[in-house]
């Protein structure tokens, strides 16, 4: 699919022209104001009764209009996203009430840094919450929590295999030491800890995990398996398979999104050209097969396309990643990636994907785990997290700033 160039850029206003359709406009300030309204609605909903700061918004089914919340426990992998949303909202609004709410929800996760790792999702839990908290406040206690969490996460690393064990509970079910593509996102906390006073070996663990994943987790066409299974004792690669995608050979949209985001971060942290080249390859494999509105079907090989559910969460993850990746690429490719990100955000910010007045989430039409019949065509909190992250990055770029701010 041919990608057109961005025609203009101003504070809060970006023009994106679609290759097969009319020009569309995304007003970044308007989109962030919309997020503010939805956050306020969610807080009002949560405060309607006696609020429990350990109960985190997780999803809203297509036929519902209020958040289904889940307890912040080690096996609730999404519990860090709502505090992260609040921190991004605070960054944009500088509303002290939002900051206080963000701190209260974030604090409910602290105990997770003080116990053994349940699985790889400790990175999602702690870096989306405490990572943003420290970035915006520089509170040294938040830093201490991140460092402790990184040390705990690193206990899942198997040096013989060269990756972290993603799901300890599923070793028997999946046939060995399993590593899932989602795990690439959690390397960021290890990198951050290694350069912010933590154990330097955390850097080496993250790099080795990325290298091993790059070697075994991808097909010749640069699409990824969801799961790679290894022999825990010999380190041998056994098989690639899916868990949440359509089939072992299909391109599950969110898995490819995690790969794009993950390898972008690995290049940022290592400056190793291998990882930049690879990030571009997995990105191009994704972009080449997108539908016209740049929001993927839940799996690119789903047999019922174009009737298959979309996945707004994958679009949000990729849009955020591309706004970083574009800065590392030569001008022409960087322009293409930025243009693609703007197109994704333009679609997500339209009435086709916004939750609007129907429910207090940001976005509709995400797909969690279709094979299990879970969170299909729903509003899901991590879609909202990466959407507001992407908008915040785009806002920084429109102001002439680094898309990452201070990490």
C-alpha positions, -999 to 999 in steps of 0.1 A, spaced: 0 0 0 15 34 -10 20 58 19 16 95 11 36 122 28 24 145 55 13 178 39 15 200 69 21 202 106 10 227 132 4 227 169 -25 204 175 -34 201 138 -21 174 114 -33 167 79 -32 131 67 -41 122 32 -51 86 25 -39 69 -6 -74 58 -16 -96 84 0 -101 121 7 -80 141 30 -88 138 67 -78 159 96 -68 151 132 -68 179 157 -45 166 184 -57 191 210 -93 181 204 -84 144 207 -66 150 240 -96 171 252 -118 142 244 -95 119 265 -98 143 294 -136 142 292 -136 104 292 -111 102 321 -134 125 341 -164 103 333 -145 72 344 -134 88 376 -170 99 383 -182 63 376 -155 49 399 -164 74 427 -201 68 424 -198 43 453 -170 41 479 -139 39 456 -115 10 459 -81 20 444 -72 -16 439 -100 -21 414 -88 -12 379 -109 -6 347 -103 -35 323 -130 -35 296 -165 -26 285 -184 -51 264 -200 -39 232 -235 -42 248 -225 -25 280 -218 12 289 -197 11 321 -163 -3 331 -158 -39 342 -131 -35 369 -107 -62 381 -86 -64 413 -50 -54 410 -35 -89 415 -3 -105 400 -24 -124 374 -43 -93 363 -19 -82 336 -38 -50 327 -38 -34 362 -10 -9 353 -27 6 323 -54 27 341 -28 44 364 -7 50 332 -37 66 315 -40 89 344 -3 98 343 -6 107 306 -37 127 313 -19 146 341 10 153 317 -14 169 293 -37 187 317 -15 194 347 -46 189 368 -35 182 403 -66 162 411 -57 138 383 -22 136 397 -35 126 431 -58 100 416 -29 86 395 -8 83 427 -35 65 446 -41 39 419 -4 35 413 3 29 450 -20 -1 450 5 -19 428 36 -14 450 32 -48 467 39 -65 434 75 -53 435 80 -72 468 71 -107 459 82 -133 433 73 -127 397 40 -143 386 49 -139 350 64 -115 324 35 -90 328 52 -74 358 67 -50 332 33 -39 320 20 -37 355 49 -16 370 64 4 341 32 17 327 23 29 362 54 36 382 75 43 351 53 72 341 49 83 377 87 87 381 91 103 347 66 130 356 74 135 393 110 123 399 99 109 432 128 87 444 104 62 460 88 55 426 123 48 412 130 24 440 99 5 432 108 2 395 143 -10 403 129 -37 426 104 -47 400 131 -50 373 152 -73 396 121 -95 401 113 -96 364 148 -107 357 144 -139 377 124 -153 348 154 -152 325 168 -186 315 204 -181 303 205 -215 286 175 -205 264 184 -169 262 149 -155 270 126 -149 299 100 -175 307 68 -156 299 42 -179 315 55 -201 342 20 -215 347 18 -227 311 50 -247 307 33 -281 307 4 -269 285 27 -253 259 53 -280 260 83 -262 274 99 -228 283 76 -204 266 83 -169 254 55 -148 240 59 -117 218 42 -95 244 73 -100 265 93 -77 242 74 -47 257 87 -56 292 123 -53 282 120 -16 285 118 -17 323 151 -38 324 169 -13 301 156 16 322 167 0 354 202 -8 341 209 28 333 192 43 364 211 27 392 201 -9 388 221 -40 381 240 -36 348 233 -73 339 197 -63 333 208 -47 301 225 -79 290 194 -99 298 172 -76 277 196 -77 247 199 -115 248 162 -119 250 157 -96 220 184 -115 200 170 -149 207 135 -137 199 147 -122 167 163 -155 157 134 -179 165 102 -160 168 98 -148 132 89 -164 99 108 -157 66 82 -130 58 90 -111 90 57 -119 107 58 -133 142 45 -163 161 27 -154 193 46 -181 212 80 -196 209 86 -228 229 121 -239 239 137 -269 258 145 -254 292 175 -276 297 192 -277 263 179 -243 251 168 -258 218 140 -241 199 111 -265 197 83 -247 179 65 -215 171 27 -214 177 -2 -191 185 -23 -188 216 -45 -158 208 -42 -156 170 -61 -175 143 -35 -201 136 1 -210 142 10 -196 107 -12 -164 108 -2 -129 117 -20 -120 149 -23 -82 148 -15 -74 183 15 -98 184 30 -80 154 23 -47 171 42 -58 202 71 -67 179 72 -33 162 70 -15 196 95 -38 213 123 -37 187 119 1 184 127 3 221 156 -22 218 172 0 191 167 31 212 185 15 242 213 -2 223 219 19 191 226 -14 175 217 -11 138 206 -48 137 176 -39 158 166 -8 138 167 -28 105 146 -55 121 121 -31 135 116 -17 100 112 -52 85 85 -62 110 68 -28 106 67 -31 68 52 -66 70 24 -50 91 18 -19 70 18 -37 37 -13 -56 47 -34 -30 65 -70 -22 54 -77 13 40 -84 29 74 -52 16 89 -69 -3 117 -62 -40 114 -85 -69 117 -78 -89 148 -57 -113 127 -45 -105 92 -53 -141 81 -87 -144 97 -109 -163 73 -139 -140 76 -123 -108 65 -139 -82 59 -165 -92 85 -138 -101 111 -135 -80 142 -110 -51 142 -84 -45 168 -81 -8 178 -56 -18 205 -31 -30 179 -35 2 159 -29 23 191 3 3 199 17 7 164 8 43 161 27 51 193 57 30 182 59 46 148 61 80 162 93 70 179 106 48 151 103 75 125 129 96 142 155 68 139 150 63 101 163 81 70 140 110 60 119 93 34 111 62 54 107 83 86 81 104 68 63 73 57 61 60 92 50 92 107 23 95 80 11 60 87 9 68 125 -12 99 118 -35 79 96 -40 54 123 -48 81 149 -71 98 124 -92 67 121 -91 59 158 -102 95 166 -132 93 142 -167 83 152 -160 49 137 -138 40 167 -144 65 195 -165 54 224 -180 89 225 -211 94 246 -219 56 247 -193 47 273 -165 64 292 -136 46 275 -116 63 247 -120 36 220 -143 8 209 -136 -22 186 -106 -39 203 -102 -77 204 -86 -93 234 -86 -131 230 -109 -142 202 -101 -179 203 -112 -179 240 -143 -158 233 -129 -131 255 -132 -93 250 -143 -94 213 -153 -60 198 -149 -44 232 -134 -13 248 -101 -25 265 -80 -4 288 -47 -10 270 -61 3 238 -68 35 257 -34 36 272 -15 34 239 -39 57 222 -33 85 248 4 77 247 4 81 209 -15 113 210 9 127 237 39 118 215 23 134 185 16 166 205 52 167 215 63 164 179 39 192 168 57 214 194 91 205 180 100 183 210 113 147 213 84 123 210 97 105 241 101 134 265 122 123 295 124 85 301 
